[in-house]
């Protein structure tokens, strides 16, 4: 046998031994993703109006994170950040319905290198099958409704013969609009964030939104039962969401209602049961953490970093700051935003305050996807408080500073408070330095809707804007 052949054989033996060790020691992994679900809308996180008993059960058997955030509050950028460990400006998926640039490394490959079979069902990566395939999953199922997901995941687990550990991503479209399922919730009993307007249509939409959350929670329990049956007890199970919900000041925004998401992880015998962590983590950290827990090598040069130590109890903190970005969504939302958040404070930079903030909900006003905006427009014409809410929705100042530790819904902008001048300067510097490091150009991806052209953004919803309304000035 020549030297080259001997080397090849030796490498094969070592690889086989390594794979064997992986199969015996590492967990199966199940990552269950919901779509457009704000952390605040769950009984697990204190909202008794939205009972989520399966989330509570998972939490009782593992760790709940109170400060989990996404990289961007829209579907494509958020999911690209998850699967690359890179923020949007670095991976190239900045606006919604855009994708990571060619040559980007996908972290699925690092799980496969450790010996995992990686499967994706439903809405995991964003886009059509041809786009999803680029991430390199071993198996892809494109069903998205919960009944179809249940059937396809069950079939996959029943027919699977591989002895490799599996990393199973399962993504439902709940509670993404439109909210069309018959609801079991009474519209008269729903609650509102303080920046929403109480109208009959809003209540109907809210009740339908709750039902979508109830259904995704029920499927959480069913998915756990399926995976426990077929994969056994050595399973790391994670549940989280890609960003906040499709409500005003939620999705498409960098307020916590848009970027703060549920995150629960359980792993019998490894993660302590019933623990709540206030460690600050980002979606870019999720796959580096999975790779780390599997015994793999986390790629260098990415933005994400492993918080395995928090999960396993050897650390109680992770990040000191969370950075988030938003660019826009086609011709419906053109409003680039950047923010930095500490545990107590958040600074938001609205890069172009001369643009109107819009999205498809207020522009299209489709049934069970934003039709309540017709009522909001009517009420805002005569009700000063409603007018203030609608006014704030469309018109944003360049800078917003919130004491998020005390002001949960980010209602009081302290940017002009003299007592916060030093804090403001420090956070501006922190954000600007990070933007430079990212190579972030502040992309304006589409022709904007300008505040000085009300006809482009439904002037009726502004409550008959008068000539005296002050419009933000264009940035130099």
N, C-alpha and C positions, 0 to 999 in steps of 0.2 A: 504494500500500500504506500503510495507516494505521500510526501509531506503535506501537499495541499488537501488530498483526500482525507488524511488523518485529521487535519485541522477542521475540515467540514464536519466529519463524524463527531469529533469532540464537541464542537459547537452545538450540534443537534442534540447530543446527550445532555449537555448543560441546560439547553433551552427546555428540554422535556422535564428535567428535574425541577427547574424553576417554575414551570407551569403546574407541575404536580403540587409543589408547595403552595402556590397561589390558590389552587382549588381547595386545599384543605384548610387554609388559614383565613382567607379574606371573605367578607360577607357578600351576599347578593345585595344589590342596591335597587330600590324603587323610588323614583322621583315623580311625585304626582303634582302636576301643575294646573292651577285654575287660571282663568283668563279675565282680567279686569276686576279684581277683587281687592278692595281696600281693606287694610287691616282693621280699621275701626268698625267694620260691618260684620261682626262675629261675636257671639256670646263669649268665646274664649278670651277675647280682648275687651270684655266689659260691656258689650252692647246686647242687653237681654232681649231686645226686640228681634234679633236675628239669631235664633237658637242654632248652634252648630255642635250637637252632642258628639259627633264622631271626631271632630277636631279636639274637643275636650278630652275624649278618651285617649287619642293619640298623645296629647300633651301629658296626660297622667302617667303615661308609660315612657316618657322621654323628656326632651328639653324644648321649651317655648322661648323664642326670641322676641323681645319687645321692640328692638331697634334694628329691624331688617329692612333694607332699602334696595330698590332697583337702580340700574345705571341710567335708565331713561324711561319715561312714562308713556311709551307707545310700543306696540307689539314687536315689530321687526327689529328695531334697535335693542330692545330689552333682551330678546331671545338670542340675538347675535352676540351680545355682550356675555350672556350666560355661557354660550358654547365656545367662545374664544378666550374668555378671561381678559378681554380688552375693552376699554371704553369706546364709545361710538366714533370719536374722531380718529382713533387709531385703527379700528378694524374696518372702517369705511361705511358702516350701516348707520347713517346719521338720521335721515328722515325716514318716516314710516314707509314701508314697502320698498326699502332699499336693502342691499345685502352686503356682506363682507367682501372686501375687494379680493381679486385673485391673488393667490399666494399666501393668504392668511392661514395660520395654523389652527386647526380645530382640535379641541381638547378631547373629543371622542377618541382620537388616535392614541392618546396617552393612557386611556383606560384599556384600550385594546392591547397595547404593548405590555400591560401587566397580566393579560390573559382573559380579559372580560369580553363576553359577547354583549354588544350594546344595541338595544332595540328601542325604537321610538314608535309610539302609537298616538294618533290624534295630533293636536296642535302642540308641537314641541319646537322644532325650528319653524320659522315663518316661511310661507310661500307654498307653491305647488310642488309636486313630487320631484321634478327635476332640480329644484332648489334644495329640497331637503336631502336629496341623495348626495349633494356635494359635501355634506358634513361627515360622510363615511359610516353611517350606521350600518350594522350588520343586517338588521331587519327593520322594515318600515311598514307601518299600517296607517293609512290616511283617514280612517273613520274618525269623526269628531263628536257626534252626538253620544250621549252617555249610554243608551242601549246598544248602539253599534260598538262603542269602545269596550263595553263589558263583554260582548260576544267575541270580539277579535282578540282581546287580551287573554280571555279564558282559553280560546282555541290554541293560541300560541304556547301557553304554559302547558296545556295538556299534550301537545304534539312535540314539544321540545325534547330532544334526546341528548343534547350536548351536556358534558360534565363540567364545562367551563362555568365560572361564576357569571351571572348576568347582571347588567345594569339596565334597568327597565325604566324608560321615560314614558309617562302616560299624561297626556294633556287634554283636558276637556275645554270646550269653548264657553262654558258657564263661568261667570255671568255676563259675558259679552252681549251687547245689544245685537238684535232686537230681543226684548224680553217677552216671549210669546206664549210660554207655558201657562196653563190655567193656574191661578194662584190660590193657595190655601190661607193667605194672609188677609186680614181685614184692612182695607185702605184707611179706615178711620183710626186705626191703632198705630200706624207707622210713625216714626220720628224723623226729624230733619236736622242736618247740620245747620248752624246759624246763618250760613250764606246761601240757603235755599228759600224759596218762596212757597208758602203753603197754599196750594190750589188743588181742586179735585183731580185734575189730570196728573199733577205731580204725585199725589197720593197713589193713584192707580199705577203709575210707573214704578213707584217705590215698592209697592206690594209685589209687583211682578219681578222686580230685581231681587227681593228677598227670596222668592220661590226658586230662582236660579241658584242662589247660595244654598238653600235647603237641599236641592237636588245634588249639587256637587258634594255637599257634606255626606249625604247618604251614600253616594258612590265611593267616597273615601273609605267608609266602613266595608263596603263590598269588595273594593280592591284589596284592602288589607287581608280580608278573609281568603280571597283567591290566592294571593301571593304566599300567605302563610301555609296554605294547603299544599302548594306545589313546590315552594322553595324552602320550607322549614323555618326554624327559629333564627338562624343566623342571617338576619335581614336588616340592613340599614334602610329605614323608611323616612322619606322627607316629603313634607307638603309645604308648598309655597305658591305665590301668584306672580304673574309677570309685571304687574303694576296696579295702580288704583282703578276705580270703576269709572264708567262713562257717565259721570255727572259733572255739572259745573264745578270748577275748582278741583276736580279729581284728575282723571286721565288727561294728558296733554299739558299738565301743569307740574311745577316743582314744589307745590305745597305738599304737606305730608299725606293728604288725602289722595294724592296722585302717585307718590313714590314709596310710601311706607306699607309694607305687605306682611301678611302672616308668614311665619316660618316656624315649623315644628319638625323635630328629628327624634327618632327612637331607634335604639339598637340594644337589644336585650343583653344584659351583662356588661355592656360597654358604656352606654350613656345612662347616667343616673336618672331614675324615674321622678317625674313630678317637679322638675327644676325649671325655674324661669330665669333667663339670662338677659341682662341689659347690655351685653356686648354689642357694639355697633358693627354690623356686617352688611356686605353688599352682594348683589347677585353675581358680580364678577368673581367673588370668592368661592362660589358654590362648587364648581368643578375642580379647582385646585384643592379644595378640601376633600372631595371624593377621591381624587388621585392620591393624595397624601394618605388617607385612611386605607387605601387599597395596597399601599406599599410601593407605589410608583413614584417617579421623580417629577415634581412640579416644574414645568418649563420656566426658564429664566426669562426676564424681560417682559412679562405680562403685567397687567395692572392688578389682577386678582392675587390674593394670598390666602393660604390655608388657615382656617380657624378650627382645625382638628383639636388643638389643645383646649379650646373652650368646650367642645362637645365631650371630650374625654375627661374633663375636670382638672387639667393641669394649668389652665389659665382662666381668668374671669373677664378679661377685656380683649379687644381685637383692634379696632380702628379708633383714632381720636377724631377724625373728620370723615364725612361722607360727601363726595362730590357727585352731582347729577347734572345731566344735560338733556335738553330737548331741542329739536330742530323744527319738526312739523310733519304734516300729513297731507301729501298731494296739494291740491288747490283749496282744501278746506281749512287747514290750519298752517299758517305761515307765521311762526312766532318763536324765534330762537331764544332760549333761556339757559342760564347757567346758575348753579348754586353750590354753596358749601354749607354743611350742617355740622355743628358740634352737638354734644349731648343737650345743651341748653339753648343754643342760638342757631339761627339760620339767616344767611344772606342770599338774596336772590337778585340776579342781574338780568333784567329784561333788555336784551341787546338793542331792540328797536321799539321804543315806546310809542313811536309814531305809527306803528302798525296796529290794526284792530286785532284783538284776540278773538278768534272764531274757531269752530270745528263743525263737523257735519251734523251734530245734534241741533245747534241753534240755526244753522243754515238750511238744512233739509226738513227738520221737524217731522220726522216720520213717526208713525204710530208705534208706541212702545220703544222708541229710540230717540225721543226728543220732542214729541208733539206738545209737551207741557210748555214749551217756549211760547206758544201762541197765547196761553193764559198769562205767562210772565210778562209778555209785552203789554197786554191789556191792563194788568194790575199796575205795572210800573208807570203808566200814564197818570195815575191819580194817587198812588200810594208812595210817599217819600222814601220809606224804608226799602220797598221793592225797587224803586228807581235807583237807589244807592247800590243795591246788590247788582242790578243789571249794568249800571254804570261801571262798577268795579270789574265786572266780568270782561267787558269789551276794552276798557282803557286801563293800562297798567303803567305805573311810574317806572323810571329806569331802575331804581334800587328799592328793595324791600328788606327790612330787617325785623325779624321776629324773635321774641323770647319764647321759643317753642317749649321750653320746660314748663312755662306757666300759661302760655297762649296756644292751646292745643290746635285750634282751628285757624290760627294765624290771621287774627282779625285786626290787630293793632300794629301798624307799621311804625317802628321806632327810628326810622332812618333820619328824621329831623330832630330827634331828641338830643340836646347838647350833652346830656350825661352819657350818651353812647358814642360820642365822636371818636374816641380812641379805639373802642371795639370795632366800630365801622371801618376805620382805616386799616386796622390789622386784618380784618376778614376780607376786605377788598384786596389787600396785598396777597393774602393766602390764595384767594380765588384766581387772581390774575397770574400769579406764578404757576399755578397748576395748569391753567389754560395754555400758557407758553410751553410748558413741559409736554403737554399733550399734542402740540402742533395744531391746536384747534383754531380754525380760521373764522369761526362764527358764521358758518354757511347759511345763506338765505337761499333755500332750494327752489323757490317758486315765486312768481310775481305776487307781492303781498296785497292784502286788502288794507287800504290806508284809512286812518281815522278821519282825514279831511275829505274822504269820498264816501259818505254814509250810504250811498246807493249800493255799494259793494258788500255791505254787511248788515242788511235788514234794518233800516232806520226805525221801523216800528218797535223793534225790541229794545231800542234805546229810550223809549218813552218820549218820543217827539223832542229830540235833542234841540236845545235852543242855541242861538248864536253866542250866548254868553258862556256856554260850556267850554272850559279851557282844555285844549288839546295838547298833548305832550309834544314837545319840540323834537325835530329830527336831530339825531345824533350827528356830530361833526364827522 
